[in-house]
């Protein structure tokens, strides 16, 4: 695809701190490194684990550092692949 090897911009739901509203922001996404795949996301959702990190942080749950980009359960098209990726190719649907 035309953006392979380049930093791209995309929109993301960003949690800047626990129990605060998400902020839809434009973020930079680096090209994939070894063993990484970059996906052009077509659809995504925020799962219960994302919600726990956002709303249960500090209540005994192991914390992840903020800011967090939520919505890791996604479907899309492989945009580019990093070195040593052998089972995915640009244009594949996942």
C-alpha positions as CSV (number, residue, x, y, z in Angstrom):
1,X,0.0,0.0,0.0
2,X,1.1,3.6,-0.5
3,X,1.9,4.3,3.1
4,X,4.1,1.3,3.8
5,X,7.3,2.4,5.6
6,X,5.8,5.7,6.5
7,X,4.4,7.2,9.7
8,X,0.6,7.5,9.3
9,X,-2.0,9.4,11.2
10,X,-5.2,7.8,12.5
11,X,-8.0,8.5,15.0
12,X,-7.9,6.8,18.4
13,X,-10.0,6.8,21.6
14,X,-7.4,7.9,24.1
15,X,-7.9,7.6,27.9
16,X,-5.6,10.2,29.6
17,X,-6.5,9.3,33.1
18,X,-8.8,6.9,35.0
19,X,-12.5,7.5,35.2
20,X,-12.5,10.4,32.7
21,X,-14.2,10.6,29.3
22,X,-12.3,9.3,26.3
23,X,-10.8,11.8,23.9
24,X,-11.0,11.1,20.1
25,X,-7.6,12.3,18.8
26,X,-5.4,12.0,15.8
27,X,-2.3,9.9,16.6
28,X,0.9,9.0,14.8
29,X,1.4,5.3,14.0
30,X,5.0,4.2,13.2
31,X,5.7,1.6,10.5
32,X,5.7,-1.9,11.8
33,X,8.9,-3.3,13.3
34,X,10.1,-6.9,13.2
35,X,7.2,-9.3,13.9
36,X,4.6,-6.5,13.8
37,X,1.7,-5.9,11.4
38,X,0.0,-2.6,10.9
39,X,-3.8,-2.9,10.2
40,X,-6.1,-0.3,8.6
41,X,-8.9,-0.7,11.1
42,X,-12.4,-0.8,9.6
43,X,-14.3,-1.6,12.8
44,X,-13.4,-1.8,16.5
45,X,-14.9,-1.9,19.9
46,X,-14.0,-1.2,23.5
47,X,-14.1,-4.6,25.4
48,X,-14.8,-5.2,29.1
49,X,-11.0,-5.3,29.8
50,X,-10.6,-1.8,28.3
51,X,-13.5,-0.6,30.5
52,X,-11.9,-2.2,33.6
53,X,-8.6,-0.4,32.9
54,X,-10.5,2.8,32.5
55,X,-13.0,2.6,35.4
56,X,-11.4,0.2,37.9
57,X,-7.9,1.6,37.8
58,X,-6.7,2.0,41.4
59,X,-9.2,-0.4,42.9
60,X,-6.9,-3.4,43.3
61,X,-6.5,-4.1,39.6
62,X,-3.0,-4.1,38.2
63,X,-2.6,-0.7,36.5
64,X,-1.4,0.0,33.0
65,X,0.2,3.4,32.4
66,X,-1.9,6.2,31.0
67,X,-2.5,7.4,28.4
68,X,-4.1,4.3,26.9
69,X,-5.4,3.9,23.4
70,X,-8.6,1.7,23.7
71,X,-10.2,-0.5,21.1
72,X,-7.7,-3.3,20.5
73,X,-10.4,-5.8,19.3
74,X,-10.6,-4.7,15.7
75,X,-11.2,-5.9,12.2
76,X,-9.5,-4.5,9.2
77,X,-7.0,-4.8,6.3
78,X,-3.3,-5.4,6.6
79,X,-1.7,-2.1,5.6
80,X,2.0,-3.2,5.9
81,X,4.1,-5.8,7.6
82,X,7.5,-5.6,9.4
83,X,10.5,-7.7,8.8
84,X,10.2,-11.4,9.7
85,X,6.4,-11.5,9.2
86,X,5.6,-14.5,7.1
87,X,1.9,-15.3,7.6
88,X,0.4,-11.9,6.7
89,X,0.6,-9.7,3.6
90,X,-0.6,-6.2,2.7
91,X,-4.2,-6.4,1.5
92,X,-5.2,-9.4,3.7
93,X,-8.5,-9.0,5.6
94,X,-8.5,-9.7,9.4
